Amino acid sequence: MKLSVDVIKLANELKNKHETIVSNQLARSATSVCANIAESKYGHSRADFIAKMEIALKETNETSKWLEILFKTDYIDEKTLREIEKTCSTIRILLIASCKTAKKNDKKV
């Protein structure tokens, strides 16, 4: 949830700089990470769980790309990029591990 909250705060700051196109995409992808992880907890099956986690992983990668674009266009500074990207990296590691474990356990069933 930290990622979503941090990005929403950043998006609000960016709106004050009149940057809305990328910040809206950033907010959508970051909040989608949190939403898909939450949905995965109540998946109908292991396959549904894996699908939601993989979507969250893709959205995490998309969030990182939007952050990079904002940095390269001077809308955010390096400190902001690093702070939020650190959260993305942590989430990415956990999602990859969760997907691998779920797929491995799925083969055992």
N, C-alpha and C positions, 0 to 999 in steps of 0.2 A: 504494500500500500504506500510505502514511502516514495517510491518512484512516481506514482500517480499524483501524490500531494505536491512533491517538489516540482513536477512538470506543470501542474496547474498554476502554481504560484509563478513560475517562470513565464508561462503563457500570458498571465495577467500583466506581468512587467513588460513583456514584448508588445502587448497591445498599446501600452503607453508610448512605445516607440513607433507606433503605426505599422507594426509587422504583424499581420494576421494570417497570411496564407500558410506559411510553414509552421507557425506556432499552433494553428488549429490542427494541422496534421500531426504535429508532435503530441499534442494533448490527446488526440484520438488514439494514437498508437500506444502511448503510455498507459492510459486508462484501460485500454483493451487488455494489456498484460494482466493487470489486477483482476479484471472481470473474468478472463478465461481461466486464471488460476482458481478463482472462487468457484466457477462453474465446474471445473474438473473434480472438485471434492465430492460432487454429487452426480458424477457421471453414471449413465445407465449401465455401462460395462467398462471393462478395462480398455477396450478399443476407444470408447468415448473419452475416457480419462486421458489416454495418450494423445488423441486428436486435439483436445483442449490445451494440453501442455505444449504440443508442437505449435499450435497457433500462438500461444503466449510467447514461445521462443522466437517465432517469426516477427511478432510485434515488438519484442525487445530489440531485435536487430534493426527493425525499421526506426524505432526510437533513436537508436545510436546514430543512424544515418541522418535523421533530421537534426540532431544535435551538432553533428559534424558540419552540415550545411549552414546552420546558424552561426557556428564559430567562424567558418571560412568567409562568411559575409559580414563579419564584425558585429553581429547582433548579440552575441554572448562572448564573455571572456574565457580564457583558458581555465581559470579556477572553476567557473561554473560548469564548463564542459567536463573537466576531470571529476568533479564531485558527482554529477549525475551519471556519468559514464561508469564510475566505480560501482554505483548501485546496479546499473544495467549488467555489468560484468558478473557481479555476484548472483543476480537473478539468472543470467544465462548459464552459469556453472550449475546452479541448482536444477534448472529445467532440463539441461542435458543429462544430468545424472538421474533425475526422476524418470525421464523417458527411457533411458537405457535400462534401468531397473525394471520398469513396468513391462517393457518389451521382452526382457529376459524371463521374467516371471510368467508372462503370457505364453511363452513357448513351453513352459513346464506344465501348463494346465491342459 
